[in-house]
């Protein structure tokens, strides 16, 4: 399921806590993003139409809950990024970050540990 960057920000609010009313989502995003209420409600409606969220009537309001799991979205997004930019390969991605000096010593240590775990699991 394709969701835009703005929609993913709304989804993040719902992934952190749900169900939430539109007013709750507006309150969560109005200060940090400086988005107006109509913009946020439009994003909620788009997500609802895409099936990424569900709405349940609660009195005079609706409560929104994510249907799309964050983990599933992350898999789709990361695979799409790898496919589009690096031919589906992880090594060129890591090399790119290394060349741009975007890897800290901590990042490198974590990568070494991960590679060792992968290597140990392959034996």
C-alpha positions as CSV (number, residue, x, y, z in Angstrom):
1,X,0.0,0.0,0.0
2,X,1.5,3.3,-1.0
3,X,1.1,6.2,1.4
4,X,2.7,9.6,1.1
5,X,5.2,11.1,3.4
6,X,2.5,13.4,5.0
7,X,0.2,10.4,5.4
8,X,3.0,8.4,7.1
9,X,3.3,11.2,9.7
10,X,-0.4,10.8,10.5
11,X,0.0,7.1,10.6
12,X,2.9,7.5,13.1
13,X,0.5,9.3,15.4
14,X,-1.9,6.4,15.2
15,X,0.7,3.7,15.4
16,X,2.0,5.2,18.7
17,X,-1.5,5.3,20.3
18,X,-4.9,4.2,19.0
19,X,-7.8,4.5,18.7
20,X,-7.7,8.3,18.4
21,X,-10.3,10.9,17.4
22,X,-9.6,13.4,14.6
23,X,-9.3,16.1,17.2
24,X,-6.6,14.0,19.0
25,X,-4.7,13.6,15.8
26,X,-5.0,17.3,15.0
27,X,-3.8,18.2,18.5
28,X,-0.8,15.8,18.1
29,X,0.2,17.3,14.8
30,X,-0.8,21.0,14.9
31,X,2.1,22.1,17.1
32,X,4.8,19.9,15.7
33,X,3.9,20.2,12.0
34,X,2.0,23.5,12.0
35,X,-0.6,21.8,9.9
36,X,-4.1,23.2,9.9
37,X,-7.1,21.0,10.9
38,X,-8.5,20.7,7.4
39,X,-5.2,19.3,6.1
40,X,-5.0,16.7,8.8
41,X,-8.6,15.7,8.3
42,X,-8.0,15.4,4.5
43,X,-5.0,13.1,5.3
44,X,-7.2,11.0,7.6
45,X,-9.8,10.6,4.8
46,X,-7.2,9.6,2.3
47,X,-5.8,7.0,4.6
48,X,-9.4,5.8,5.3
49,X,-10.1,5.5,1.6
50,X,-6.9,3.6,1.0
51,X,-7.8,1.1,3.8
52,X,-4.7,2.1,5.9
53,X,-6.9,3.0,8.8
54,X,-10.4,2.1,10.0
55,X,-12.9,4.4,11.6
56,X,-15.4,3.4,14.3
57,X,-18.3,5.7,15.3
58,X,-18.1,6.8,19.0
59,X,-21.1,9.0,19.7
60,X,-20.8,12.1,17.5
61,X,-17.2,11.4,16.5
62,X,-15.1,8.8,14.9
63,X,-12.1,6.9,16.4
64,X,-9.3,6.0,14.0
65,X,-7.2,2.9,14.3
66,X,-4.4,1.7,11.9
67,X,-5.1,-1.3,9.8
68,X,-1.7,-1.1,8.0
69,X,0.9,-2.5,10.4
70,X,4.0,-0.3,10.9
71,X,6.3,-3.3,10.3
72,X,4.6,-4.1,7.0
73,X,4.9,-0.5,5.9
74,X,8.6,-0.4,6.8
75,X,9.3,-3.5,4.8
76,X,7.5,-2.1,1.7
77,X,9.2,1.3,2.1
78,X,12.7,-0.1,2.6
79,X,12.4,-2.6,-0.2
80,X,11.2,0.2,-2.5
81,X,14.1,2.4,-1.6
82,X,16.6,-0.4,-2.2
83,X,15.0,-1.2,-5.5
84,X,14.7,2.3,-6.8
85,X,18.2,3.6,-5.7
86,X,20.4,0.6,-5.3
87,X,19.1,-2.2,-7.6
88,X,17.7,-4.1,-4.6
89,X,21.1,-4.5,-3.0
90,X,22.1,-3.5,0.5
91,X,25.9,-3.3,0.1
92,X,25.7,-0.3,-2.3
93,X,23.4,1.5,0.2
94,X,25.9,1.0,3.0
95,X,28.8,2.0,0.7
96,X,26.9,5.2,-0.2
97,X,26.5,6.2,3.5
98,X,30.1,5.3,4.1
99,X,31.3,7.5,1.3
100,X,29.1,10.4,2.5
101,X,30.6,9.9,6.0
102,X,27.1,9.3,7.4
103,X,28.2,6.2,9.4
104,X,29.3,6.9,13.0
105,X,31.6,4.6,14.9
106,X,28.5,3.3,16.7
107,X,26.9,2.5,13.4
108,X,29.9,0.6,12.2
109,X,30.1,-1.4,15.4
110,X,26.4,-2.3,15.0
111,X,26.9,-3.3,11.4
112,X,29.9,-5.5,12.3
113,X,27.8,-7.2,15.1
114,X,24.9,-7.7,12.7
115,X,27.2,-9.2,10.0
116,X,28.8,-11.5,12.6
117,X,25.3,-12.7,13.7
118,X,24.3,-13.3,10.0
119,X,27.6,-15.2,9.4
120,X,27.1,-17.3,12.5
121,X,23.6,-18.1,11.5
122,X,24.6,-19.2,8.0
123,X,26.9,-21.9,9.4
